[in-house]
Amino acid sequence: MPTDVALSRKQIGGETPMIAVEITDQCVYTGLFGSIDSTRMAEITDEITAKCEEVETGIVIIDLANVDAIDTAIASHLLRLGDVLRLIGVTPIYCGISGIVARVMTSAGVEFENIIISRDLKSALKKSFQISGYELTAKAS
């Protein structure tokens, strides 16, 4: 069952820079935002993993569209997060990677094998439906 999420700027400021919400019975959406350092990345990994186990999801969309900056260590951590998720039976889909974040990830030597990447949230959702075996059809009027 989807969960409604509303955050104030005060809540966002001192907390882990992410939201996590179940969007279908098979998919959790996580939106990361702001600058991410090693401490926050560890919190993100713990929270996403816990959320995926709690709702018993098979897919998680990791949206990086609102990430301001990362360094090469965080770029590697993001992909290790995907490894952690795959080990617990969850398929990660990364989306919203900006040009700056992409350059940092490639300069860090990040390997993109076996990683599902979508341009934006819309295409990530479509991909999650395909993986889940769902088909979107237009409603007959």
N, C-alpha and C positions, 0 to 999 in steps of 0.2 A: 504494500500500500504506500503510495507516494507520501512524503512528508513535506509540509510547508516550512519554509525557512525565511526568517526575516532577521537581519543583522543591523545593528546600529554601528556607526563609525567608532564609537567607544569600544564596543565588543570586538571589532575587527582589529583595532590598534594594538592591543596588548596580547592578543591571542594568536594561535597558530594561523598563519595566513592561508586559510582554506575554508571551503564549505564542502559538505558531503551530504548528498540527498539521494534517496532511492527514487528513480524515475520510472522504472518498470519492475516487474517481478524478477527480471533477469539482469537489471543494470543499475549501477550506482554512478551518479555524476559527482565528480570532485573538481571544483574550480579553485585553482591556486592564484594568489595575487600578491602584489608587492615584491619586495626584495626577499630572497630566501637565502639564509645562511645555514651552516651545518647543524646548529642546534634546532632550528625550525624544521629543517629537512628530516631530522630524526623524529620530531613530533608528528610531522605529516605522514611519514611512513607508518608510525604506530597507529595513528588515527584512521588512516585509510584501511590498513589491514584489519583493525578491529571492526570497522563499519562493514567491510565485506564479509567477515565471519559472522557478525551479528545478524545481517539480513540474508545471509546465505546466497549471495549473488554470484553470477557466473562471469559478469563483465563489469569493468569499471572504466569510465571515461575520465581521463586526466586532462583537464583543460588548462593550458598554459597561456591563454590569450591575455590575461591580466597580470602576468609576471613581468615586473619592471626590469629586474636584473638577476643574473646568476653568474657564478664563476665556474671554472672548469671542474672543481670538485663537486659542485652541486649538479652539474650536467651529468656526471657519472652516477651520482646518487639517484637521480631521476630514473635512470635506466636500471639500476639495481633494485629500485622500488618495483619496476616491472618484473624483475626476476623473482622477487619475494612473492608478488601476487600470483605469478604463474605456478610457483611451488605450492600454493594453497588452493590451486584450481580455478583461479580467476584470470580472465583474459583482459589485459590492459589495452586501451586505445588512447593514444596521445593525440591531442588536437590543439589548434590555436598557437602553434609555435611561431613566434615572430622572427624576423630576419636576424635580429641581434642575438636572440637565444639560439637560433640555428647555427650562427657562426661560432658561438662559444662552444656549443656541443660538438661541432665538427673539429674545431681547433683542439678540443680536449681529447680527440681520438676516439670518440664514442662510436661503437659499432652498432649499426642499425639493422642487423640481421634479426629476423623473427620478431620484429616490432611493427605493430600496426599503427600507422600515422595517418590522420585525416587533417585536411586543411582547416576545418572549422567544426563547430559543434553540430551543425546540421548534417554534415557528411559523416561525422562520428556516430550520430544517432542512427543514420541509415545503416551504417556498418554494423552497429550493435544489433539492429533488427535482423539483418542478414545472418549474423552469427547465431542469434537466438532462434532462427527459423521462422520469424514473423515476416509477414508481407503487408506492406502498406497499400491500400487500395482506396480509390476515391469513393465517397459515399454516394450511393444512388439517390437521386432526388425524386 
